[in-house]
């Protein structure tokens, strides 16, 4: 238990020291967090985005096969007039 508390305190002190460095030198912040994302993650994100866009487009292009403008013997006036 005391080991966990000591580890948490060490982490807290390291974070405070890092934040103090960032306050003194703004460039240190950007050097630490300004790195580019790994190429694999960027590629995977773009592939998922393109796949989702393709899926949504294909879903919108599908015809509504199960839907009819005519229900039994009754006709829908607007749909029937469009077919005539």
Wavefront OBJ file of the C-alpha trace (Angstrom):
o trace
v 0.000 0.000 0.000
v 2.775 2.402 0.896
v 4.572 1.458 -2.335
v 1.535 2.536 -4.346
v 1.303 5.832 -2.484
v 5.027 6.467 -3.011
v 4.712 5.662 -6.735
v 1.738 7.993 -7.087
v 3.659 10.773 -5.313
v 6.670 10.275 -7.607
v 4.418 10.502 -10.658
v 2.799 13.645 -9.284
v 6.189 15.300 -8.676
v 7.353 14.388 -12.190
v 4.198 15.913 -13.675
v 4.612 19.085 -11.634
v 8.258 19.382 -12.721
v 7.265 18.871 -16.368
v 4.513 21.504 -16.123
v 6.937 23.964 -14.514
v 9.336 23.370 -17.417
v 6.520 24.011 -19.887
v 5.663 27.294 -18.134
v 9.278 28.441 -18.440
v 9.836 27.138 -21.965
v 6.820 26.752 -24.236
v 8.920 24.975 -26.872
v 9.511 22.074 -24.444
v 5.779 21.331 -24.484
v 5.662 21.172 -28.269
v 8.829 19.083 -28.434
v 7.259 16.518 -26.124
v 3.729 16.442 -27.579
v 4.278 17.792 -31.086
v 5.394 14.526 -32.653
v 3.502 13.157 -35.619
v 1.250 10.171 -35.134
v 2.641 6.802 -36.220
v 2.045 6.202 -39.934
v 0.207 2.928 -39.290
v -2.449 4.661 -37.163
v -2.881 7.452 -39.698
v -3.265 4.926 -42.526
v -5.707 2.818 -40.518
v -7.817 5.880 -39.640
v -7.983 6.974 -43.276
v -8.897 3.441 -44.384
v -11.716 3.218 -41.831
v -12.989 6.644 -42.830
v -12.999 5.738 -46.535
v -14.659 2.385 -45.822
v -17.398 4.015 -43.775
v -18.029 6.626 -46.493
v -18.211 3.863 -49.121
v -20.633 1.847 -46.982
v -22.923 4.832 -46.415
v -22.930 5.601 -50.150
v -23.709 2.009 -51.073
v -26.486 1.874 -48.496
v -28.074 5.017 -49.933
v -27.923 3.609 -53.475
v -29.795 0.408 -52.612
v -33.306 0.283 -54.037
v -36.258 -0.080 -51.712
v -37.401 -3.457 -53.034
v -39.847 -4.333 -50.286
v -41.717 -1.066 -50.562
v -44.520 -0.618 -53.023
v -46.611 2.351 -54.035
v -49.637 0.096 -54.127
v -51.055 -1.556 -51.014
v -53.405 -4.392 -51.979
v -56.343 -3.154 -54.039
v -56.086 0.416 -52.785
v -53.806 2.702 -54.672
v -51.787 5.559 -53.386
v -52.864 8.536 -55.487
v -49.547 10.330 -55.617
v -47.448 7.257 -56.386
v -49.988 5.987 -58.920
v -50.080 9.328 -60.726
v -46.310 9.288 -60.968
v -46.397 5.861 -62.647
v -49.052 6.743 -65.199
l 1 2 3 4 5 6 7 8 9 10 11 12 13 14 15 16 17 18 19 20 21 22 23 24 25 26 27 28 29 30 31 32 33 34 35 36 37 38 39 40 41 42 43 44 45 46 47 48 49 50 51 52 53 54 55 56 57 58 59 60 61 62 63 64 65 66 67 68 69 70 71 72 73 74 75 76 77 78 79 80 81 82 83 84
